[in-house]
Each structure stands twice: as C-alpha cells, then as structure tokens.
Amino acid sequence: MKQEALQRVRPGFEDPVQDSQAVFRRVLEALSMPGRVVELPVRATLPECQGSAAAAQTLLALLDSKCSLWLSPSLQGSDAEAWLRFHTGCRCVSDPAQAQFLWLAVGDEWPALAALHRGTDESPDQSATCIMEVESISGTAGQAWTLQGPGILGEQALSVRGLSADFEDQWAANHALFPRGVDVLLAVQGQLVGLPRTTRVISELVTGPRSLAAMEA
C-alpha cells in the first residue's frame, strides 16, 4: 500500500478485539434468525465512502489475511478498500466469482448470485457471503416477503427496498442448491438482516404498513 494511501487510513474499531467479537456475534445472530433486524454497535472510525456503517463493520469483523474480497464498482479503489486491506490483511480480487466475501453498494451493478462461488457438495462452507446494501428495511414498501426455514418460528415478515427486480428468482434458484449456495447479509445504516441459503422467500402483497416491531414479533 502506498505511503500516501496509508496515511489516510482511519483507525477502525476502538477496541479491536472486543468490538470485533461483538460484531461477529451480531452477524451470527442475524444468520441464525433470518429476517430479524439486528442492530450493530457503531464503535469504529469508518472509511470515507458511500458504503454503510453496517457493511463496513461486518467486513472488518469477518475478514482476515486468508480471505478474498470483491468490491462493487463505486467501492473499488476507495478509502474502503485501503481501510479493509490495512486492518484485515484481506486480498481484493477483480473477479467476483473468485471472492469469498462481496461488498455490494447501493446503486452499483451487482453480479448475479449464480455467478458467485456457491461451494461444493463436499465443502458447502466454502461458498461466498454477500453483504448487500439496501435502501431500507421496513413494512411499507419494496419487496414484501414471508420467510420460512431454519431459525424461523413459523413465518417471518420482511420488506426490503433496493434489491433488483429479479432477486426473488435468483434467491429461489440459490435456495434450491442447498447444501450449496450463497449466504446474504442485507445492510442498511447500523442494521443487518440475515438471509442464509436455507431460507425460503415467499413474495406477498403489502396490504398495510407494518412496523419493525411487528416484523420482529
């Protein structure tokens, strides 16, 4: 990393060990209870970029020197790239199919889930994890879903704004590959929502507003 770029890198977590562990636990919570909104503690000096605090903190906690990362176009070459490389030692790749983790920013063109590494029957744990930034998570607009699967008692309601129009079709194909498949974390501001490959997404019409409290009930 060039000296001038190194000088611009912000510190990261205030307490690298404790804060990283705290965020890691929240990520596990999000993936173990799909569709529920998980709040992340904002205790990091984040890079100057268009990405969300939730996405930045998540990757700061998950990445290490053995991990490969792909950044969507607006993040490539940004302070976010230098920040993550400095603090985690990760390597950035130019081909999304070669990445273990992907940070996908709002407004960028995203690769299709089918184009990403989805693991093998022998090693499904080697599949990619996508941190997808969205515009909002609410019950009033966007893609309204009912979620079913492991970690969900009965059904879980979720409505998301900011995903592609064909995301539901992509997800259905991804879900059908189990035990292979990509896992997704939806990120907005200081919040995460987990969509592991085991989760089934059913589209529904929104007939009235839902509060986040109702969604999490």
VEXPA-782101 format. One record per atom (N, C-alpha, C): atom name; z, y, x; residue number from 1. Coordinates in steps of 0.001 Angstrom, whole numbers, plus 500000, padded with zeros to 6 digits. Each point is the difference from the previous one (the first is absolute). Layout:
// VEXPA-782101
CA; Z; Y; X; NUM
...
***
This chain:
// VEXPA-782101
N; 500000; 498814; 500843; 1
CA; 500000; 501186; 499157; 1
C; 500000; 501247; 500887; 1
N; 499132; 500959; 499710; 2
CA; 499890; 501191; 500808; 2
C; 501282; 500823; 499925; 2
N; 500279; 500746; 501106; 3
CA; 501239; 500759; 500092; 3
C; 500139; 501018; 498879; 3
N; 498898; 500702; 499675; 4
CA; 500082; 501019; 498953; 4
C; 500301; 499386; 498641; 4
N; 499447; 498800; 499748; 5
CA; 500288; 499310; 498745; 5
C; 501445; 499516; 499978; 5
N; 500476; 499524; 501141; 6
CA; 501373; 499518; 500106; 6
C; 501000; 501111; 499700; 6
N; 499704; 501204; 500444; 7
CA; 500907; 501121; 499794; 7
C; 500119; 500393; 498532; 7
N; 499008; 499636; 499191; 8
CA; 500025; 500350; 498576; 8
C; 500698; 498947; 499142; 8
N; 500303; 498852; 500579; 9
CA; 500563; 498910; 499218; 9
C; 501406; 500351; 499540; 9
N; 500248; 499852; 498704; 10
CA; 501311; 500294; 499429; 10
C; 500954; 498819; 500188; 10
N; 501317; 500268; 499895; 11
CA; 500992; 498994; 500395; 11
C; 500028; 498703; 499205; 11
N; 499690; 499988; 498708; 12
CA; 500122; 498773; 499209; 12
C; 501355; 499914; 499320; 12
N; 500556; 498772; 499892; 13
CA; 501283; 499811; 499337; 13
C; 501112; 500711; 500767; 13
N; 500964; 500568; 499268; 14
CA; 501150; 500625; 500643; 14
C; 500836; 498953; 500727; 14
N; 500210; 498869; 499369; 15
CA; 500693; 498860; 500606; 15
C; 499024; 498828; 499973; 15
N; 499257; 499780; 501077; 16
CA; 498911; 499014; 499976; 16
C; 500405; 498611; 499519; 16
N; 501161; 499524; 500396; 17
CA; 500409; 498642; 499625; 17
C; 500446; 499949; 498547; 17
N; 500962; 500840; 499626; 18
CA; 500554; 499961; 498655; 18
C; 498966; 500397; 498949; 18
N; 499234; 501049; 500274; 19
CA; 499020; 500471; 499020; 19
C; 498860; 499004; 499834; 19
N; 499558; 499409; 501091; 20
CA; 498939; 499004; 499916; 20
C; 500452; 498796; 499175; 20
N; 501223; 499560; 500213; 21
CA; 500525; 498869; 499236; 21
C; 500126; 500347; 498518; 21
N; 500419; 501243; 499722; 22
CA; 500149; 500423; 498606; 22
C; 498666; 500009; 499281; 22
N; 498957; 500529; 500647; 23
CA; 498680; 500029; 499389; 23
C; 499455; 498582; 499849; 23
N; 500223; 499165; 501011; 24
CA; 499523; 498615; 499928; 24
C; 500614; 499284; 498798; 24
N; 501285; 500236; 499752; 25
CA; 500644; 499374; 498838; 25
C; 499386; 500505; 498699; 25
N; 499650; 501278; 499932; 26
CA; 499376; 500541; 498782; 26
C; 498611; 499400; 499787; 26
N; 499281; 499778; 501088; 27
CA; 498675; 499373; 499886; 27
C; 500136; 498578; 499451; 27
N; 500960; 499246; 500529; 28
CA; 500236; 498646; 499495; 28
C; 500398; 500037; 498527; 28
N; 500800; 500998; 499620; 29
CA; 500399; 500145; 498600; 29
C; 498778; 500248; 499115; 29
N; 499107; 500867; 500461; 30
CA; 498799; 500316; 499220; 30
C; 499122; 498764; 499811; 30
N; 499858; 499199; 501043; 31
CA; 499139; 498821; 499909; 31
C; 500662; 498858; 499235; 31
N; 501323; 499959; 500006; 32
CA; 500692; 498931; 499291; 32
C; 500169; 500299; 498516; 32
N; 499870; 501286; 499610; 33
CA; 500081; 500396; 498594; 33
C; 498763; 500820; 499650; 33
N; 498844; 499353; 499867; 34
CA; 498732; 500709; 499799; 34
C; 500035; 500955; 498807; 34
N; 499388; 501165; 500204; 35
CA; 499874; 500971; 498921; 35
C; 501157; 500962; 499876; 35
N; 501117; 499731; 500645; 36
CA; 501150; 500899; 499916; 36
C; 499889; 501097; 501049; 36
N; 500365; 501204; 499620; 37
CA; 499930; 501138; 500911; 37
C; 501208; 499973; 500930; 37
N; 499740; 500005; 501302; 38
CA; 501048; 499976; 501013; 38
C; 499991; 501327; 500751; 38
N; 501138; 500643; 500059; 39
CA; 500118; 501265; 500721; 39
C; 500228; 499733; 501486; 39
N; 499310; 500772; 500848; 40
CA; 500192; 499892; 501437; 40
C; 500804; 501192; 500507; 40
N; 500926; 499759; 500910; 41
CA; 500750; 501115; 500585; 41
C; 499098; 500797; 500937; 41
N; 499948; 501301; 499812; 42
CA; 499181; 500836; 500879; 42
C; 500887; 500497; 501131; 42
N; 500036; 499240; 501057; 43
CA; 500830; 500347; 501148; 43
C; 499175; 499917; 501281; 43
N; 498796; 500508; 499902; 44
CA; 499100; 499963; 501151; 44
C; 499266; 501328; 500125; 44
N; 499686; 500350; 501230; 45
CA; 499127; 501141; 500250; 45
C; 498580; 499455; 500000; 45
N; 499265; 500294; 498951; 46
CA; 498720; 499349; 499749; 46
C; 498848; 500744; 500662; 46
N; 498881; 499320; 500213; 47
CA; 498837; 500655; 500603; 47
C; 499373; 501000; 499041; 47
N; 499281; 500958; 500567; 48
CA; 499264; 500957; 499182; 48
C; 498669; 499371; 499613; 48
N; 499927; 499511; 498769; 49
CA; 498784; 499378; 499508; 49
C; 500038; 500020; 498486; 49
N; 498923; 499543; 499391; 50
CA; 499913; 499994; 498543; 50
C; 500727; 498815; 499371; 50
N; 500472; 499084; 500799; 51
CA; 500645; 498812; 499473; 51
C; 501376; 500274; 499437; 51
N; 500482; 499058; 499195; 52
CA; 501297; 500155; 499347; 52
C; 501134; 499575; 500916; 52
N; 501202; 500524; 499694; 53
CA; 501190; 499622; 500752; 53
C; 500277; 498512; 499872; 53
N; 499798; 499446; 498798; 54
CA; 500281; 498582; 499781; 54
C; 499121; 499112; 500878; 54
N; 498709; 500308; 500071; 55
CA; 499089; 499197; 500808; 55
C; 500352; 500095; 501475; 55
N; 500290; 501209; 500474; 56
CA; 500325; 500196; 501409; 56
C; 501272; 499254; 500383; 56
N; 501048; 500120; 499187; 57
CA; 501255; 499325; 500297; 57
C; 499849; 498479; 499947; 57
N; 499228; 499518; 499042; 58
CA; 499799; 498559; 499871; 58
C; 499358; 499426; 501250; 58
N; 498948; 500634; 500469; 59
CA; 499317; 499509; 501196; 59
C; 500856; 500170; 501245; 59
N; 500768; 501065; 500062; 60
CA; 500884; 500203; 501145; 60
C; 501021; 498864; 500093; 60
N; 500426; 499478; 498842; 61
CA; 500974; 498909; 499984; 61
C; 499360; 498631; 500221; 61
N; 498752; 499812; 499581; 62
CA; 499382; 498675; 500038; 62
C; 499234; 499692; 501278; 62
N; 499414; 501021; 500608; 63
CA; 499107; 499755; 501134; 63
C; 500753; 499762; 501302; 63
N; 499368; 499237; 500887; 64
CA; 500473; 499864; 501373; 64
C; 498787; 499809; 500904; 64
N; 500249; 499707; 501253; 65
CA; 498913; 499944; 500985; 65
C; 499042; 498842; 499773; 65
N; 500373; 499033; 499164; 66
CA; 499125; 498864; 499722; 66
C; 499109; 500242; 498790; 66
N; 500164; 501127; 499326; 67
CA; 499310; 500259; 498737; 67
C; 498718; 500808; 500188; 67
N; 499010; 499685; 499179; 68
CA; 498764; 500775; 499960; 68
C; 499979; 500826; 498711; 68
N; 499511; 501227; 500108; 69
CA; 500040; 500955; 498891; 69
C; 498634; 500633; 499809; 69
N; 499582; 500114; 498733; 70
CA; 498799; 500755; 499665; 70
C; 500386; 501178; 499129; 70
N; 499483; 501172; 500350; 71
CA; 500269; 501218; 499254; 71
C; 498744; 500444; 499277; 71
N; 500150; 500433; 498753; 72
CA; 498846; 500496; 499255; 72
C; 499510; 501306; 500630; 72
N; 498754; 500416; 499701; 73
CA; 499327; 501058; 500762; 73
C; 500794; 501280; 500243; 73
N; 500704; 500531; 498999; 74
CA; 500699; 501269; 500205; 74
C; 501197; 499871; 500933; 74
N; 500466; 498782; 500247; 75
CA; 501148; 499770; 500875; 75
C; 499591; 499642; 501422; 75
N; 498751; 499584; 500171; 76
CA; 499534; 499602; 501323; 76
C; 499954; 501205; 500935; 76
N; 500598; 499856; 501161; 77
CA; 500032; 501083; 500973; 77
C; 500986; 501095; 499658; 77
N; 500805; 499813; 498966; 78
CA; 500966; 501013; 499571; 78
C; 501307; 499850; 500765; 78
N; 500942; 500901; 499713; 79
CA; 501332; 499882; 500585; 79
C; 500666; 498698; 499578; 79
N; 499638; 499484; 498819; 80
CA; 500583; 498745; 499524; 80
C; 499666; 498846; 500937; 80
N; 498764; 499962; 500475; 81
CA; 499597; 498925; 500909; 81
C; 500793; 500061; 501291; 81
N; 500091; 501177; 500613; 82
CA; 500739; 500153; 501249; 82
C; 501483; 499700; 499793; 82
N; 500538; 500432; 498867; 83
CA; 501420; 499815; 499682; 83
C; 500340; 498518; 499911; 83
N; 499195; 499236; 499274; 84
CA; 500271; 498573; 499852; 84
C; 499766; 499231; 501299; 84
N; 498972; 500349; 500715; 85
CA; 499755; 499328; 501280; 85
C; 501141; 500248; 500983; 85
N; 500501; 501217; 500028; 86
CA; 501081; 500338; 500928; 86
C; 501296; 499284; 499634; 86
N; 500368; 500038; 498712; 87
CA; 501305; 499473; 499593; 87
C; 500033; 498490; 499846; 87
N; 498866; 499377; 499696; 88
CA; 500004; 498557; 499732; 88
C; 499244; 499179; 501033; 88
N; 499110; 500636; 500749; 89
CA; 499184; 499258; 500952; 89
C; 498853; 499250; 499361; 89
N; 499750; 500228; 498717; 90
CA; 498920; 499290; 499303; 90
C; 498643; 500388; 500588; 90
N; 499011; 499182; 499722; 91
CA; 498643; 500321; 500417; 91
C; 499151; 500271; 498764; 91
N; 499197; 501042; 500073; 92
CA; 499133; 500358; 498882; 92
C; 498638; 499346; 500182; 92
N; 499455; 499458; 498932; 93
CA; 498716; 499302; 500042; 93
C; 498994; 500748; 499137; 93
N; 498722; 499846; 500331; 94
CA; 498942; 500696; 499270; 94
C; 499465; 499194; 498823; 94
N; 500280; 498706; 499986; 95
CA; 499518; 499117; 498942; 95
C; 501176; 499634; 499094; 95
N; 499973; 500396; 498722; 96
CA; 501130; 499669; 499118; 96
C; 500240; 498511; 499848; 96
N; 498968; 499186; 500175; 97
CA; 500149; 498553; 499872; 97
C; 500855; 499408; 501117; 97
N; 500178; 500755; 501089; 98
CA; 500780; 499526; 501134; 98
C; 501446; 500494; 499967; 98
N; 500365; 500765; 498984; 99
CA; 501314; 500634; 499962; 99
C; 501027; 499157; 499257; 99
N; 501212; 499988; 500537; 100
CA; 501119; 499374; 499298; 100
C; 500621; 500961; 498988; 100
N; 499904; 501293; 500301; 101
CA; 500516; 501034; 499107; 101
C; 498933; 501079; 499828; 101
N; 499958; 500571; 498794; 102
CA; 499050; 501076; 499718; 102
C; 500727; 501121; 499279; 102
N; 499739; 501235; 500428; 103
CA; 500536; 501188; 499340; 103
C; 498817; 500695; 499339; 103
N; 499984; 500012; 498672; 104
CA; 498880; 500520; 499231; 104
C; 500427; 501267; 499277; 104
N; 499431; 501132; 500387; 105
CA; 500397; 501301; 499468; 105
C; 499242; 500327; 498725; 105
N; 500640; 500783; 499142; 106
CA; 499372; 500464; 498766; 106
C; 498752; 500818; 500337; 106
N; 498908; 499742; 499273; 107
CA; 498768; 500752; 500195; 107
C; 499043; 499381; 500992; 107
N; 500474; 499034; 500793; 108
CA; 499125; 499326; 500956; 108
C; 499275; 498827; 499343; 108
N; 498907; 499592; 500627; 109
CA; 499317; 498776; 499575; 109
C; 500758; 498814; 500583; 109
N; 500369; 499053; 499147; 110
CA; 500782; 498848; 500431; 110
C; 499134; 498752; 500073; 110
N; 500282; 499112; 500941; 111
CA; 499297; 498721; 500016; 111
C; 500447; 499139; 498820; 111
N; 499123; 499134; 499543; 112
CA; 500350; 499084; 498915; 112
C; 501022; 498984; 500494; 112
N; 500863; 499541; 499109; 113
CA; 500995; 499003; 500385; 113
C; 499336; 498741; 500555; 113
N; 498839; 499642; 499442; 114
CA; 499303; 498795; 500449; 114
C; 499488; 500111; 501429; 114
N; 499912; 501233; 500529; 115
CA; 499507; 500202; 501358; 115
C; 501116; 499916; 501038; 115
N; 501246; 499858; 499548; 116
CA; 501146; 499988; 500906; 116
C; 500401; 498570; 500351; 116
N; 500832; 499899; 501039; 117
CA; 500458; 498679; 500421; 117
C; 500989; 499472; 498971; 117
N; 499693; 498839; 499411; 118
CA; 500802; 499455; 498911; 118
C; 500760; 498745; 500399; 118
N; 500135; 499770; 501312; 119
CA; 500722; 498838; 500482; 119
C; 499208; 498716; 499804; 119
N; 500630; 498895; 500319; 120
CA; 499390; 498682; 499810; 120
C; 500983; 499128; 499225; 120
N; 499528; 498856; 499525; 121
CA; 500894; 499091; 499288; 121
C; 501134; 499533; 500911; 121
N; 499699; 499858; 501291; 122
CA; 501015; 499559; 500955; 122
C; 500936; 501141; 500389; 122
N; 499486; 501231; 500057; 123
CA; 500800; 501158; 500410; 123
C; 499772; 501170; 499047; 123
N; 500469; 499882; 498746; 124
CA; 499801; 501096; 499050; 124
C; 500769; 501258; 500369; 124
N; 501033; 499845; 500844; 125
CA; 500807; 501146; 500408; 125
C; 499251; 500932; 500955; 125
N; 498844; 499577; 500475; 126
CA; 499224; 500819; 500928; 126
C; 499075; 500983; 499283; 126
N; 500111; 500110; 498697; 127
CA; 499123; 500897; 499246; 127
C; 500407; 501451; 500179; 127
N; 499132; 500890; 499557; 128
CA; 500228; 501435; 500155; 128
C; 500966; 500529; 498947; 128
N; 500684; 501087; 500362; 129
CA; 500836; 500752; 499075; 129
C; 499449; 501414; 499914; 129
N; 499703; 500451; 498782; 130
CA; 499426; 501332; 499774; 130
C; 501062; 500948; 499465; 130
N; 500158; 501135; 500653; 131
CA; 500811; 501074; 499445; 131
C; 499019; 500986; 499386; 131
N; 499911; 499974; 498658; 132
CA; 499042; 500810; 499259; 132
C; 500690; 501212; 499395; 132
N; 499579; 501181; 500394; 133
CA; 500550; 501199; 499390; 133
C; 499325; 500250; 498653; 133
N; 500805; 500357; 499013; 134
CA; 499477; 500293; 498672; 134
C; 500447; 501390; 499576; 134
N; 499390; 500507; 498954; 135
CA; 500319; 501353; 499540; 135
C; 501329; 500053; 499267; 135
N; 500275; 498991; 499194; 136
CA; 501257; 499989; 499262; 136
C; 500294; 498609; 499472; 136
N; 501259; 499768; 499735; 137
CA; 500456; 498783; 499343; 137
C; 500798; 500458; 498790; 137
N; 499485; 499720; 498808; 138
CA; 500655; 500469; 498784; 138
C; 499606; 499112; 498846; 138
N; 500420; 500389; 498793; 139
CA; 499633; 499229; 498833; 139
C; 499129; 500784; 499044; 139
N; 499374; 501078; 500480; 140
CA; 499286; 500865; 499074; 140
C; 498497; 500029; 500198; 140
N; 499514; 499599; 501157; 141
CA; 498565; 500075; 500270; 141
C; 499645; 499051; 501122; 141
N; 498698; 499816; 500186; 142
CA; 499538; 499163; 501093; 142
C; 499752; 498576; 499535; 142
N; 500108; 499062; 500929; 143
CA; 499786; 498596; 499705; 143
C; 501315; 499407; 499500; 143
N; 500074; 499661; 498736; 144
CA; 501224; 499475; 499402; 144
C; 499975; 498482; 500051; 144
N; 501057; 499422; 500546; 145
CA; 500033; 498565; 500218; 145
C; 501274; 499376; 499462; 145
N; 499899; 498716; 499704; 146
CA; 501167; 499132; 499872; 146
C; 499925; 499015; 501161; 146
N; 501085; 499887; 500745; 147
CA; 500048; 499116; 501163; 147
C; 500798; 498749; 499657; 147
N; 499549; 498868; 500511; 148
CA; 500692; 498728; 499833; 148
C; 499973; 499254; 501329; 148
N; 501009; 499154; 500214; 149
CA; 500015; 499181; 501200; 149
C; 501382; 499913; 500617; 149
N; 500122; 499345; 501152; 150
CA; 501282; 499860; 500684; 150
C; 500660; 501359; 500262; 150
N; 501297; 500055; 499793; 151
CA; 500742; 501240; 500197; 151
C; 500052; 500888; 498784; 151
N; 499300; 499607; 498927; 152
CA; 499957; 500787; 498764; 152
C; 500613; 499173; 498875; 152
N; 501001; 500558; 499338; 153
CA; 500619; 499327; 498870; 153
C; 499188; 500318; 498750; 153
N; 499175; 499064; 499592; 154
CA; 499126; 500231; 498851; 154
C; 498786; 500815; 500399; 154
N; 500045; 501301; 499708; 155
CA; 498896; 500895; 500322; 155
C; 500535; 501303; 500574; 155
N; 499158; 500680; 500777; 156
CA; 500338; 501302; 500567; 156
C; 498851; 500962; 499715; 156
N; 500304; 501145; 499400; 157
CA; 498981; 501009; 499719; 157
C; 499812; 500914; 501209; 157
N; 498767; 500407; 500220; 158
CA; 499688; 500917; 501095; 158
C; 498716; 500745; 499684; 158
N; 499971; 501294; 500274; 159
CA; 498780; 500791; 499846; 159
C; 499778; 500794; 501268; 159
N; 498781; 499935; 500519; 160
CA; 499681; 500593; 501299; 160
C; 498774; 500887; 499872; 160
N; 500029; 501159; 500625; 161
CA; 498827; 500869; 500074; 161
C; 499564; 500107; 501464; 161
N; 498706; 499774; 500228; 162
CA; 499481; 500203; 501343; 162
C; 499382; 498784; 500642; 162
N; 499865; 498899; 499262; 163
CA; 499327; 498815; 500517; 163
C; 498563; 499976; 499512; 163
N; 499165; 499222; 500656; 164
CA; 498595; 499911; 499617; 164
C; 499856; 499340; 498634; 164
N; 498906; 500286; 499326; 165
CA; 499768; 499474; 498654; 165
C; 499916; 498472; 499989; 165
N; 499591; 499410; 501117; 166
CA; 499852; 498542; 500036; 166
C; 501192; 499307; 500651; 166
N; 501095; 500718; 500183; 167
CA; 501144; 499394; 500686; 167
C; 500521; 498776; 499259; 167
N; 500034; 500050; 498680; 168
CA; 500511; 498849; 499237; 168
C; 499157; 498753; 500260; 168
N; 498689; 500148; 500052; 169
CA; 499131; 498856; 500289; 169
C; 500237; 499498; 501426; 169
N; 500140; 500930; 500926; 170
CA; 500287; 499612; 501377; 170
C; 501325; 499243; 500080; 170
N; 500995; 500501; 499266; 171
CA; 501317; 499365; 500060; 171
C; 499974; 498612; 499373; 171
N; 499276; 499834; 498903; 172
CA; 499906; 498685; 499366; 172
C; 499417; 498973; 500968; 172
N; 498968; 500397; 500744; 173
CA; 499394; 499099; 500980; 173
C; 500966; 499720; 501146; 173
N; 500755; 501019; 500403; 174
CA; 500980; 499836; 501071; 174
C; 501120; 499057; 499556; 174
N; 500502; 500202; 498789; 175
CA; 501075; 499168; 499455; 175
C; 499573; 498534; 499904; 175
N; 498735; 499779; 499671; 176
CA; 499494; 498640; 499816; 176
C; 499926; 499214; 501306; 176
N; 500088; 500684; 501131; 177
CA; 499897; 499340; 501298; 177
C; 501309; 499369; 500467; 177
N; 501101; 500268; 499297; 178
CA; 501312; 499539; 500456; 178
C; 499950; 498528; 500446; 178
N; 500600; 499652; 501157; 179
CA; 500967; 500776; 500791; 179
C; 499409; 501050; 500930; 179
N; 498673; 500031; 500112; 180
CA; 499394; 501073; 500778; 180
C; 499984; 501284; 499177; 180
N; 499668; 501104; 500639; 181
CA; 499890; 501246; 499267; 181
C; 500709; 501155; 500682; 181
N; 499589; 501199; 499625; 182
CA; 500538; 501237; 500561; 182
C; 501201; 500447; 499175; 182
N; 501020; 500528; 500663; 183
CA; 501142; 500615; 499323; 183
C; 499833; 501516; 500040; 183
N; 500464; 500680; 498948; 184
CA; 499815; 501451; 499883; 184
C; 501337; 500677; 499736; 184
N; 500187; 501138; 500652; 185
CA; 501099; 500906; 499699; 185
C; 499389; 501315; 499551; 185
N; 500295; 500413; 498772; 186
CA; 499540; 501287; 499489; 186
C; 501002; 501063; 500424; 186
N; 499514; 501098; 500576; 187
CA; 500882; 501039; 500534; 187
C; 499686; 501345; 499368; 187
N; 501053; 500712; 499620; 188
CA; 499849; 501362; 499497; 188
C; 501275; 500766; 500334; 188
N; 499860; 501146; 500647; 189
CA; 501148; 500799; 500406; 189
C; 501003; 499112; 500747; 189
N; 501231; 499905; 499505; 190
CA; 501017; 499174; 500655; 190
C; 500253; 498699; 499270; 190
N; 498970; 499445; 499343; 191
CA; 500175; 498799; 499187; 191
C; 498981; 498929; 500366; 191
N; 500431; 498752; 499802; 192
CA; 499124; 498841; 500195; 192
C; 500040; 499106; 498770; 192
N; 498885; 499332; 499731; 193
CA; 499929; 498946; 498993; 193
C; 499259; 498826; 500638; 193
N; 500590; 498811; 499915; 194
CA; 499398; 498831; 500610; 194
C; 499072; 499250; 499050; 194
N; 498862; 499555; 500536; 195
CA; 499077; 499113; 499281; 195
C; 499669; 498830; 500934; 195
N; 500883; 499012; 500073; 196
CA; 499669; 498823; 500806; 196
C; 498896; 499188; 499340; 196
N; 499350; 499173; 500765; 197
CA; 498845; 499225; 499505; 197
C; 500370; 499064; 498853; 197
N; 501284; 499712; 499850; 198
CA; 500451; 499098; 498938; 198
C; 500035; 500673; 498637; 198
N; 499839; 501309; 499943; 199
CA; 500150; 500751; 498758; 199
C; 498701; 500027; 499205; 199
N; 500113; 499707; 498721; 200
CA; 498867; 500074; 499086; 200
C; 500009; 501359; 499309; 200
N; 498849; 500672; 499977; 201
CA; 499861; 501315; 499382; 201
C; 499196; 499866; 498717; 201
N; 500587; 500443; 498899; 202
CA; 499335; 499970; 498699; 202
C; 499804; 501435; 499540; 202
N; 498765; 500376; 499725; 203
CA; 499709; 501360; 499557; 203
C; 500423; 500174; 498555; 203
N; 500494; 501203; 499695; 204
CA; 500389; 500288; 498621; 204
C; 499749; 501472; 499708; 204
N; 499945; 500348; 498729; 205
CA; 499842; 501389; 499587; 205
C; 501364; 500649; 499903; 205
N; 500094; 501269; 500450; 206
CA; 501240; 500743; 499878; 206
C; 500019; 500664; 498630; 206
N; 500924; 499604; 499154; 207
CA; 500076; 500555; 498653; 207
C; 500993; 501136; 499890; 207
N; 500779; 500206; 501008; 208
CA; 500982; 501088; 499997; 208
C; 500611; 500124; 501368; 208
N; 500676; 501113; 500288; 209
CA; 500563; 500199; 501325; 209
C; 501147; 499034; 500296; 209
N; 500052; 499546; 501222; 210
CA; 501123; 499189; 500455; 210
C; 500688; 500744; 501129; 210
N; 501281; 500002; 500050; 211
CA; 500725; 500615; 501108; 211
C; 500128; 498983; 501127; 211
N; 500305; 500480; 501215; 212
CA; 500232; 499090; 501103; 212
C; 501204; 499113; 499686; 212
N; 500989; 500542; 499300; 213
CA; 501160; 499196; 499649; 213
C; 499595; 498829; 499121; 213
N; 499071; 500249; 499074; 214
CA; 499537; 498923; 499140; 214
C; 499218; 498959; 500796; 214
N; 499203; 500508; 500957; 215
CA; 499227; 499080; 500817; 215
C; 500893; 499077; 500820; 215
N; 501156; 500513; 500435; 216
CA; 500868; 499244; 500885; 216
C; 501014; 499170; 499229; 216
N; 500012; 500131; 498672; 217
CA; 500987; 499265; 499202; 217
C; 499708; 498498; 500012; 217
***
